[in-house]
Protein backbone atom coordinates (compact mmCIF):
# COMPACT_ATOMS: atom_id res chain seq x y z
CA UNK A 1 0.00 0.00 0.00
CA UNK A 2 1.30 3.45 -0.97
CA UNK A 3 -0.10 6.76 0.27
CA UNK A 4 0.44 10.06 -1.51
CA UNK A 5 -0.65 13.66 -1.17
CA UNK A 6 -1.47 15.71 -4.27
CA UNK A 7 -1.62 19.50 -4.04
CA UNK A 8 -2.49 21.87 -6.86
CA UNK A 9 -0.08 24.77 -7.19
CA UNK A 10 -1.79 28.15 -7.00
CA UNK A 11 0.46 30.29 -9.20
CA UNK A 12 1.34 28.32 -12.33
CA UNK A 13 0.76 28.43 -16.06
CA UNK A 14 -1.84 25.74 -16.58
CA UNK A 15 -2.99 23.25 -13.96
CA UNK A 16 0.01 21.91 -12.01
CA UNK A 17 -0.11 19.32 -9.23
CA UNK A 18 2.73 18.29 -6.92
CA UNK A 19 2.85 14.72 -5.59
CA UNK A 20 4.51 13.92 -2.28
CA UNK A 21 4.71 10.87 -0.05
CA UNK A 22 2.27 11.34 2.82
CA UNK A 23 4.99 12.04 5.38
CA UNK A 24 7.46 13.97 3.21
CA UNK A 25 7.97 17.49 1.87
CA UNK A 26 9.97 16.24 -1.15
CA UNK A 27 8.18 16.45 -4.50
CA UNK A 28 8.18 12.94 -5.98
CA UNK A 29 6.29 13.81 -9.16
CA UNK A 30 4.67 16.76 -10.86
CA UNK A 31 1.60 16.57 -13.08
CA UNK A 32 1.39 19.49 -15.52
CA UNK A 33 -1.46 20.47 -17.80
CA UNK A 34 -1.54 22.56 -20.95
CA UNK A 35 -2.60 26.18 -20.35
CA UNK A 36 -5.04 26.82 -23.19
CA UNK A 37 -6.43 23.50 -24.29
CA UNK A 38 -10.02 22.65 -25.24
CA UNK A 39 -9.63 19.26 -23.56
CA UNK A 40 -7.36 18.31 -20.65
CA UNK A 41 -3.85 17.15 -21.57
CA UNK A 42 -1.58 16.41 -18.64
CA UNK A 43 1.92 14.97 -18.27
CA UNK A 44 3.48 13.35 -15.18
CA UNK A 45 7.22 13.92 -14.69
CA UNK A 46 9.70 12.79 -12.04
CA UNK A 47 10.34 15.40 -9.36
CA UNK A 48 9.69 18.94 -10.56
CA UNK A 49 11.15 18.85 -14.08
CA UNK A 50 12.41 15.27 -14.59
CA UNK A 51 11.77 12.57 -17.16
CA UNK A 52 8.23 11.91 -18.35
CA UNK A 53 6.54 8.99 -16.54
CA UNK A 54 2.98 9.00 -17.91
CA UNK A 55 0.38 11.17 -19.62
CA UNK A 56 -3.37 11.63 -19.60
CA UNK A 57 -5.83 13.13 -22.07
CA UNK A 58 -9.46 13.93 -21.45
CA UNK A 59 -12.34 14.60 -23.78
CA UNK A 60 -13.91 18.05 -24.17
CA UNK A 61 -16.68 17.48 -21.57
CA UNK A 62 -14.26 15.82 -19.11
CA UNK A 63 -16.18 12.53 -18.91
CA UNK A 64 -13.40 10.25 -20.18
CA UNK A 65 -9.69 10.34 -19.35
CA UNK A 66 -7.19 7.97 -20.98
CA UNK A 67 -3.84 7.36 -19.28
CA UNK A 68 -0.72 6.27 -21.18
CA UNK A 69 2.80 5.15 -20.33
CA UNK A 70 5.86 6.71 -22.00
CA UNK A 71 5.42 4.42 -25.05
CA UNK A 72 1.81 5.70 -25.42
CA UNK A 73 0.32 2.34 -24.38
CA UNK A 74 -2.96 2.68 -22.51
CA UNK A 75 -2.51 1.94 -18.80
CA UNK A 76 -5.88 3.15 -17.53
CA UNK A 77 -9.24 4.56 -18.57
CA UNK A 78 -11.33 6.64 -16.19
CA UNK A 79 -14.97 7.39 -17.10
CA UNK A 80 -17.46 9.71 -15.42
CA UNK A 81 -21.20 9.66 -16.13
CA UNK A 82 -22.28 12.65 -18.20
CA UNK A 83 -25.14 13.41 -15.80
CA UNK A 84 -25.59 12.07 -12.30
CA UNK A 85 -26.81 13.31 -8.92
CA UNK A 86 -23.89 11.67 -7.12
CA UNK A 87 -20.24 12.00 -8.06
CA UNK A 88 -18.91 8.68 -9.32
CA UNK A 89 -16.51 7.09 -11.81
CA UNK A 90 -15.39 3.77 -13.25
CA UNK A 91 -11.72 2.92 -13.71
CA UNK A 92 -10.47 0.28 -16.11
CA UNK A 93 -6.97 -1.08 -15.59
CA UNK A 94 -6.07 -4.02 -17.82
CA UNK A 95 -8.95 -6.49 -17.75
CA UNK A 96 -10.29 -5.20 -14.42
CA UNK A 97 -12.93 -2.51 -13.94
CA UNK A 98 -13.49 -0.73 -10.63
CA UNK A 99 -16.36 1.57 -9.68
CA UNK A 100 -16.39 4.28 -7.02
CA UNK A 101 -18.97 6.69 -5.65
CA UNK A 102 -18.14 9.94 -3.91
CA UNK A 103 -21.67 10.81 -2.84
CA UNK A 104 -23.19 14.22 -3.49
CA UNK A 105 -20.09 16.21 -2.52
CA UNK A 106 -17.29 13.93 -3.78
CA UNK A 107 -15.34 13.82 -0.53
CA UNK A 108 -14.01 10.26 -0.78
CA UNK A 109 -13.94 7.78 -3.66
CA UNK A 110 -13.14 4.14 -2.89
CA UNK A 111 -12.53 1.29 -5.37
CA UNK A 112 -12.60 -2.32 -4.14
CA UNK A 113 -11.63 -5.60 -5.78
CA UNK A 114 -14.04 -8.57 -6.02
CA UNK A 115 -12.88 -9.77 -2.58
CA UNK A 116 -13.91 -6.44 -1.03
CA UNK A 117 -10.34 -5.20 -0.44
CA UNK A 118 -9.72 -1.50 -1.09
CA UNK A 119 -7.37 -1.05 -4.05
CA UNK A 120 -7.75 2.72 -4.45
CA UNK A 121 -9.01 5.50 -2.19
CA UNK A 122 -9.00 9.16 -3.17
CA UNK A 123 -10.07 11.74 -0.57
CA UNK A 124 -10.42 15.48 -1.10
CA UNK A 125 -8.86 17.36 1.79
CA UNK A 126 -10.09 20.62 3.31
CA UNK A 127 -7.62 23.22 2.07
CA UNK A 128 -7.37 26.58 0.32
CA UNK A 129 -5.92 24.72 -2.67
CA UNK A 130 -7.21 21.53 -4.27
CA UNK A 131 -5.59 18.80 -2.20
CA UNK A 132 -6.11 15.02 -2.25
CA UNK A 133 -4.92 12.03 -0.26
CA UNK A 134 -4.42 8.96 -2.48
CA UNK A 135 -3.95 5.42 -1.15
CA UNK A 136 -3.27 2.71 -3.73
CA UNK A 137 -2.69 -1.06 -3.65
CA UNK A 138 -1.91 -3.63 -6.35
CA UNK A 139 -3.07 -4.20 -9.06
CA UNK A 140 -3.53 -0.46 -9.74
CA UNK A 141 -0.27 1.30 -10.69
CA UNK A 142 0.56 4.42 -8.66
CA UNK A 143 0.70 6.53 -11.85
CA UNK A 144 -2.91 5.57 -12.70
CA UNK A 145 -4.09 6.31 -9.16
CA UNK A 146 -2.44 9.73 -9.10
CA UNK A 147 -3.73 10.67 -12.54
CA UNK A 148 -7.22 9.52 -11.44
CA UNK A 149 -7.11 12.03 -8.56
CA UNK A 150 -6.19 14.80 -11.01
CA UNK A 151 -9.02 13.72 -13.33
CA UNK A 152 -11.46 13.94 -10.38
CA UNK A 153 -10.22 17.47 -9.70
CA UNK A 154 -10.53 18.40 -13.38
CA UNK A 155 -14.07 17.00 -13.60
CA UNK A 156 -15.64 18.05 -10.28
CA UNK A 157 -13.58 20.78 -8.62
CA UNK A 158 -11.56 22.72 -11.21
CA UNK A 159 -14.26 25.26 -12.02
CA UNK A 160 -15.94 25.19 -8.60
LINJO-V836676 format. One line per field, one symbol per residue. ss: DSSP state (H for helix, E for strand, L for the rest). psi: psi as a letter, one per 20 degrees, with the letter a starting at -180 (. if undefined). burial: I if it has 16 or more other C-alpha atoms within 10 Angstrom, else O. A space follows every 50 residues. Layout:
ss=???
psi=???
burial=???
//
This chain:
ss=LEEEEEEELLLLLLLEEEEEELLLLLEEEEEEELLLLLLLEEEEEELLLL LEEEEEEELLLLLEEEEELLLLLEEEEEELLLLLLLEEEEEEELLEEEEE EEELLLLEEEEELLLLLEEEEEEELLLLLLEEEEEELLLLLHHHHHHHHH HHHHHHHLLL
psi=pqprppppqgnqorpppppqqhkqipogqpoprqgnphqpoqppqqchkb qphrrpqrrhjlippppqaijkppiqoppqqgpqhqprrqppociqpqqq pjahikgppppqrhijppipppppqorhrppqpppqrqjpqhgggghghh ggggghigj.
burial=OOIIIIIIIOOOOOIIIIIIIOOOOOIIIIIIIOOOOOOIIIIIIIIIOO OIIIIIIIOOOIIIIIIIIOOOOIIIIIIIOOOOOOIIIIIIIOOOOIII IIOOOIOIIIIIOOOOOIIIIIIIIOOOOIIIIIIIIOOIOIIIIIIIII IIIIIOOOOO
//
